[in-house]
């Protein structure tokens, strides 16, 4: 194999695919990226057996072929080559090494045979639809922070994507929860998504989708079954296994009768929470919200270091209420709100609170209280 291509094209593709490769692998071939020539292009592919990324870039193919080389080292070499340079790749006659040359720089990497490289078998993908890449990224951005890290309840380690009937037609919905907080976001369901199986997209795949979407206006093709999902945007194809489990009935934890409404300036509230939580212990991070007509007092008590309070003027006209929350969770939710006003729907100190963006009815958050 011998090919020559632009360093910028090669780097962009390696940036997309090399992230899939784990830094530590017990199976040597999984540390490598597959490179293969194909009709005036160079195809790159990487996998961890659960997630696979591939991309094609234009190249001048002098001698076709295929091989694999260590992904992270290959990426680091190309990243450090001068901008605007040309890169030549040539496999040795004995199939042992790949020579990488650019200007006066020369590198030689150990190769493993292409035949050892695994493929994720996709099978039949029952549903297919397209949408703007930015729409999917927005769903992920609004919900990703609530993905659980708990290994026992593995079915919470991802985002639940499914369709539901809405008042104005079908909705494409993303939900994530870790048992302490829940995030739900909707967009209008794209044509072809109706009737799709509910799927749980793993955390790692979610992160790769986020990084993959560089142009929010680009067309994103989604193909899925109850076991796999494949996303195509431009020349990049991301294929992933799905979490094999049942997502809980999240509708049961979304409060319906919370009749106490608090409206507060999002930025002012977030800054106040951040300030008073400075004194909290990392383990607890509990902040008490004391509500009275027209005002909110935030309090943090840490027996080891002291106390902190701050008063914020709010729109609240109901009975006084004291309730505690994890400060980090409050800040995570505030960071997702897009309008200037955050709306809290509360019931009592022991019941979940519903938080919404005054300017975005398609997104809601549920937060469980803490003892304070």
Buried (B, 14 or more C-beta within 10 A) or exposed (E): BBBBBBBBBBBBBBBBBBBBBBEEEEEEBBBBBBBBBEEEBBBBBBBBEBBBBBBBBEBEBEEEBBBBBBBBBBBEBBEEBEEEEBBBBBBEEEBEBBBBBBEEEEBBBEBBEBEEBEEBEBEEBEBEBBBBBBBBBBBBBBBBBBBBEEEEEBBBBBBBBBBEEBEEEBBBBBBBBBEBBBBBBBBBBBEBBBEBBBBBBBBBBBBBBEEBBEEEEEEBBBBBBEBBBBBBBBBBBBBBBBBEEEBBEBEEEBBEEBEBBBBBBBEBBBBBBBEBBEBBBEEBBBBBBBBBEEEBBBBBBBEEEEEBEBEBEBBBEEEEBBBBBBBBBBBBBBEBBEEEBBBBBBBEBEBBBBBBBBEBEBBBBBBBBBEB
